[in-house]
Amino acid sequence: MKYLIVGLGNKGAEYENTRHNIGFKVAEKIAETLESSFNTTNFGWMAEGKYKGRKVFVLKPDTYMNLSGNAVKYWMQKENIPLENVMIITDDLALPFGTLRMKMKGSDAGHNGLKNIQEVLQTQNYARLRFGISAEFSEGRQVDYVLGTWNEEENEKLPERIEKFSKACLSFVFAGIGNTMSAFNGK
């Protein structure tokens, strides 16, 4: 059985430690847990490994956030991975910092990466793991906030939260989405 875990983010050093790139950070932790490293490939960087007998592909798309769907579709088709075995990791302004929310399907909630995936795949029915980044910005400053770096307090808490999100993704691979949502949502 094959799984595709996609951490959303933007390529480039200027985006590396921004809130919008939390998907990349979680993907990197998953690859580390699988004792795998990322290699440059079509549509991004890919790490491959096994988790409890299951093949796991971990992708960081290099398409920029707004074109993430092209990378997801390409790798689903190339590796013949069914939609129910795909997990998308993304940031979410509507959730308090570090809050974990996994869903089986849903709207894009205004997130351009999810919007593009939905357009390319022609469905909202794919699993997503949302990392709460809160909405601590003044009117008209959303882009600056999302593309800004973590504050000191957030930086202190990030390693533990990234670890928790990594475990949730690997639970999805082994235990399925229902059991994982029960075990991890809101934690």
Secondary structure, DSSP 8 states (H G I E B T S, - for coil): -EEEEEE----SGGGTTBGGGHHHHHHHHHHHHTT---EEETTEEEEEEEETTEEEEEEEESS-GGGHHHHHHHHHHHHT--GGGEEEEEEETTS-TT-EEEESS---TT-HHHHHHHHHHT-S-SEEEEEE------TT-HHHHHTSB--HHHHHHHHHHHHHHHHHHHHHHHH-HHHHHHHHTT-
